Amino acid sequence: METHFEWAKGGIGIVSSAPHVYVVTKSNRNEIDWGEDGSAKEWIGRRASKPEIVVFFDGKVWSSRALPHDFDKNKCVVVSFDEKYIRFYDYASRTGGFYERHEEN
């Protein structure tokens, strides 16, 4: 499993390019954005100070405890939020990394 530090640009970090999935590193909430061609969607979770793990699968963000019956690990991205870092692993591309969190200005 490859994991490495990533640099976010403008408070946004990419976690998957197909589909386009991003994490927001400058937010007081756990946040994921995704979509292409103007069809952007967002998920907002707990406060940034609260740890949280979610799974992006089939165009949606799922709680790790509420995955759908047709869940396929090889087609998902797992994102872990904690107070200082946002970690991710894309099972389709077999790549992962982490971003440092920054306080929202």
C-alpha positions in Angstrom: 0.0 0.0 0.0 1.6 3.2 -1.1 1.0 6.3 1.0 2.6 9.6 0.9 2.2 13.3 1.7 0.2 15.3 -0.9 0.1 19.0 -1.4 -3.4 20.6 -1.5 -3.9 23.6 -3.8 -6.3 26.3 -2.5 -7.5 24.1 0.3 -8.6 21.3 -2.1 -6.8 17.9 -2.4 -7.5 15.3 -5.0 -8.0 11.7 -3.8 -9.2 10.1 -7.0 -9.2 11.2 -10.7 -11.7 8.7 -12.0 -14.2 9.6 -10.7 -13.0 13.1 -9.6 -13.1 13.1 -5.8 -11.6 15.8 -3.6 -11.2 16.6 0.1 -11.4 20.1 1.5 -8.4 20.7 3.7 -9.3 24.2 4.8 -12.7 23.6 6.5 -13.9 23.4 10.0 -15.9 20.2 8.9 -15.0 16.9 7.3 -15.8 17.5 3.7 -15.7 15.7 0.3 -16.5 17.1 -3.1 -16.9 15.1 -6.3 -18.3 15.3 -9.8 -17.4 16.3 -13.4 -18.7 18.7 -16.0 -20.4 21.1 -13.6 -22.3 18.3 -11.7 -20.4 19.0 -8.5 -21.7 17.4 -5.3 -20.6 17.7 -1.8 -20.7 15.8 1.5 -20.2 17.5 4.8 -19.6 15.4 7.9 -18.6 16.0 11.5 -16.6 18.8 12.9 -12.9 18.7 11.9 -11.9 18.0 15.5 -13.9 14.7 15.4 -12.4 11.6 13.7 -14.5 10.1 11.0 -14.1 7.4 8.3 -16.2 7.3 5.2 -16.2 5.3 1.9 -16.8 6.9 -1.5 -18.6 4.3 -3.7 -21.0 4.3 -6.6 -21.1 8.2 -6.7 -22.0 8.6 -3.0 -20.4 8.9 0.4 -21.2 6.1 2.7 -20.7 5.5 6.4 -18.3 2.6 7.0 -21.2 1.0 8.9 -23.8 1.4 6.2 -22.3 0.1 3.0 -24.7 -1.0 0.3 -25.3 -4.7 -0.5 -23.5 -4.4 -3.9 -20.4 -2.9 -2.3 -17.1 -3.7 -4.2 -14.0 -2.8 -2.3 -12.1 -2.6 -5.6 -14.2 0.3 -6.7 -14.1 2.5 -3.7 -12.0 5.2 -2.0 -11.7 5.2 1.8 -11.2 8.6 3.5 -10.1 9.0 7.1 -10.4 12.3 8.8 -8.8 13.4 12.0 -7.8 16.7 13.6 -4.5 17.1 11.8 -4.6 14.9 8.7 -6.9 13.6 6.0 -5.8 10.2 4.8 -7.2 8.3 1.8 -6.7 5.1 -0.2 -8.1 4.5 -3.7 -8.6 0.8 -4.1 -9.2 1.0 -7.9 -5.8 2.7 -8.6 -4.1 1.2 -5.5 -2.8 4.6 -4.4 -3.1 6.5 -1.2 -1.7 9.4 0.7 -2.5 12.1 3.2 -3.1 15.8 3.4 -2.4 18.1 6.4 -5.4 20.0 7.6 -5.3 23.8 7.7 -7.5 26.2 9.7 -10.2 27.9 7.6 -9.4 31.6 7.1 
